[in-house]
Amino acid sequence: MSFTPEQQEEIQKLQQLQQNFEQIRSHRIQLERRENELKNTLSKVNEMSDDTEIFKNIGQLMIKSKLGETKKEMLSEMEDLESKIISIKSREKSLEDRFNQGQADLRAKLGQ
């Protein structure tokens, strides 16, 4: 089946939308993994006293820190992750809707 230049352009736009969607989904999955990792760590940390001394990684260094300070940092990171995940889910849904609509429009133009 041969396509008109307009149809080819629409197909390319759909392919670009699909690639963007895949990238966003991949990023969301990474954020959700980090969120789960933080939740698991926080569940263990909450069993300890806030004045417990721990070591945490900062880059390639291990730094001694009070658990309470580190817990606050982790909770802050968790809030940031949650906000990012909500935002990225919205973008993901928007891209998916645009892709589905574009695909339906193209099919209608092709008579399928």
Phi, psi and chi 1 to 4 in degrees:
 res  aa     phi    psi   chi1   chi2   chi3   chi4
   1 MET       -  131.2  173.4 -175.8  -98.3      -
   2 SER  -101.1  147.7   69.1      -      -      -
   3 PHE  -112.9  149.8  -61.1  108.7      -      -
   4 THR   -73.6  162.0   66.7      -      -      -
   5 PRO   -56.5  -36.7  -27.6   35.1      -      -
   6 GLU   -64.3  -43.2  179.8 -176.1  -80.6      -
   7 GLN   -65.9  -40.3  -68.6  168.1  -25.1      -
   8 GLN   -61.6  -40.2  -71.6  175.5  -12.0      -
   9 GLU   -64.7  -41.9 -174.7  176.6  -32.2      -
  10 GLU   -64.6  -38.6  -72.9 -172.8   43.9      -
  11 ILE   -63.4  -42.7  -69.6  169.3      -      -
  12 GLN   -63.6  -40.2  -72.9  175.7  -19.2      -
  13 LYS   -63.0  -40.8  -74.4  179.8 -177.0  178.1
  14 LEU   -64.4  -40.6  -77.4  174.7      -      -
  15 GLN   -63.3  -39.3  -71.3  171.9  -25.8      -
  16 GLN   -65.8  -42.5 -176.1   64.0   41.3      -
  17 LEU   -60.0  -42.3  -82.8  174.1      -      -
  18 GLN   -64.2  -41.8 -172.7  175.1   22.4      -
  19 GLN   -63.9  -42.7  -72.1  173.6   -8.5      -
  20 ASN   -61.9  -42.3  -70.5  -16.1      -      -
  21 PHE   -60.2  -45.8  174.1   77.7      -      -
  22 GLU   -62.2  -40.4  -67.2  -63.6  -31.7      -
  23 GLN   -64.7  -43.6  -70.9  171.8  -18.6      -
  24 ILE   -65.7  -42.3  -62.2 -114.5      -      -
  25 ARG   -62.9  -42.1 -178.9  171.4   35.6  176.9
  26 SER   -61.0  -42.9  175.5      -      -      -
  27 HIS   -64.4  -41.7 -174.1   60.9      -      -
  28 ARG   -61.0  -43.3  175.6 -172.6   49.5   82.9
  29 ILE   -61.7  -41.1  -69.8  168.5      -      -
  30 GLN   -62.3  -43.7  -72.5  175.2  -24.5      -
  31 LEU   -64.3  -40.4  -68.6  175.6      -      -
  32 GLU   -67.2  -35.1  -72.6  174.1  -20.4      -
  33 ARG   -64.0  -44.3  -77.2 -174.9 -177.0  143.6
  34 ARG   -63.6  -39.9  176.7   63.6 -177.6  142.1
  35 GLU   -61.2  -45.3  179.6 -173.7   37.2      -
  36 ASN   -62.9  -40.0  -72.5  -27.3      -      -
  37 GLU   -61.0  -44.4 -179.1 -177.8  -63.8      -
  38 LEU   -64.5  -42.0  -93.3  174.8      -      -
  39 LYS   -60.4  -44.4  -77.6  179.7 -176.5  177.2
  40 ASN   -63.3  -43.6  -69.7  -24.5      -      -
  41 THR   -64.0  -45.0  -57.4      -      -      -
  42 LEU   -63.0  -35.0  -80.8  167.4      -      -
  43 SER   -64.2  -36.2   72.2      -      -      -
  44 LYS   -73.6  -41.8  -58.7  -79.3 -169.9 -111.3
  45 VAL   -64.8  -35.1  161.8      -      -      -
  46 ASN   -66.9  -14.5  -75.6  -29.8      -      -
  47 GLU   -82.7   -8.8  -62.0  170.4    2.0      -
  48 MET  -104.6  161.1  -59.0  175.0  179.8      -
  49 SER   -74.4  142.6  168.7      -      -      -
  50 ASP   -63.3  -23.5  -79.4   -6.6      -      -
  51 ASP   -90.8    5.3   62.5  -12.9      -      -
  52 THR   -62.9  133.8  -58.3      -      -      -
  53 GLU   -86.4  135.0  -72.0 -172.2  -15.5      -
  54 ILE  -133.7  173.5   61.5  163.0      -      -
  55 PHE  -116.3  137.6  -70.8   90.5      -      -
  56 LYS  -130.0  151.6   64.7  179.6 -178.0  177.3
  57 ASN   -83.7  132.2  -71.7  -35.2      -      -
  58 ILE  -129.9  101.5  -61.1 -179.9      -      -
  59 GLY    65.3 -123.5      -      -      -      -
  60 GLN   -98.7    7.5  -65.0 -177.1   -0.9      -
  61 LEU  -104.9  151.1  -60.7  174.7      -      -
  62 MET  -109.3  123.6  -71.3 -167.2   74.0      -
  63 ILE  -115.2  137.6  -54.1  -66.3      -      -
  64 LYS   -75.9  136.7 -166.6  177.7 -156.9  179.0
  65 SER  -151.3  158.9  175.9      -      -      -
  66 LYS   -81.3  139.9  -65.1  -80.4 -174.3 -168.7
  67 LEU   -59.2  -38.6 -177.8   62.1      -      -
  68 GLY   -59.6  -42.4      -      -      -      -
  69 GLU   -64.8  -44.9  -64.3  168.1   17.4      -
  70 THR   -65.7  -38.1  -57.9      -      -      -
  71 LYS   -61.9  -42.0 -166.3 -173.4  -55.2 -174.8
  72 LYS   -60.8  -42.7  -73.7  177.9 -171.4  175.5
  73 GLU   -63.0  -41.6  -68.4  169.1    7.0      -
  74 MET   -66.2  -40.6  -68.6  170.2   65.9      -
  75 LEU   -64.4  -38.1  -71.6  169.6      -      -
  76 SER   -64.8  -44.1  176.1      -      -      -
  77 GLU   -62.5  -38.0 -177.0  178.9   -7.3      -
  78 MET   -62.5  -42.7  179.3   70.5   80.2      -
  79 GLU   -62.7  -43.4  -72.6  175.6   14.3      -
  80 ASP   -60.8  -44.8  -70.5  -16.0      -      -
  81 LEU   -61.6  -43.8  -78.1  170.8      -      -
  82 GLU   -60.3  -42.7  -71.9  169.5   -9.5      -
  83 SER   -63.8  -44.2  -65.2      -      -      -
  84 LYS   -62.9  -40.8  -72.2  177.2 -177.2  176.8
  85 ILE   -65.2  -42.2  -70.4  169.1      -      -
  86 ILE   -60.7  -45.1  -71.1  169.1      -      -
  87 SER   -63.8  -45.5  173.3      -      -      -
  88 ILE   -69.4  -33.2 -151.7  165.4      -      -
  89 LYS   -64.1  -37.7  -79.9 -178.4  177.2 -179.3
  90 SER   -64.5  -45.7  174.1      -      -      -
  91 ARG   -63.3  -40.9  -72.7  178.1   29.2 -150.3
  92 GLU   -61.8  -45.5 -174.6  178.1   18.1      -
  93 LYS   -63.5  -41.5  175.6   73.5  172.4  125.5
  94 SER   -62.3  -45.7  173.9      -      -      -
  95 LEU   -63.1  -41.8  -79.5  171.8      -      -
  96 GLU   -62.7  -43.6 -176.9  177.8   29.7      -
  97 ASP   -63.2  -43.5  -69.7  -14.2      -      -
  98 ARG   -63.1  -41.3  -74.1  174.5   44.9 -156.1
  99 PHE   -63.4  -48.3  175.3   78.9      -      -
 100 ASN   -61.6  -41.0  -71.2  -23.5      -      -
 101 GLN   -66.8  -42.9 -175.8   60.8   49.7      -
 102 GLY   -62.4  -40.2      -      -      -      -
 103 GLN   -65.0  -42.8 -165.7  174.7   39.6      -
 104 ALA   -64.8  -41.5      -      -      -      -
 105 ASP   -62.5  -44.5  -68.3  -14.6      -      -
 106 LEU   -64.4  -42.3 -177.2   60.3      -      -
 107 ARG   -60.9  -40.1  -77.6 -171.0  176.2  141.3
 108 ALA   -64.7  -40.3      -      -      -      -
 109 LYS   -67.5  -30.9  -72.3  178.4 -176.3  178.5
 110 LEU   -86.2   -6.3  -65.9  174.7      -      -
 111 GLY    78.6   27.8      -      -      -      -
 112 GLN  -104.2      -  -65.5  179.8  -17.5      -
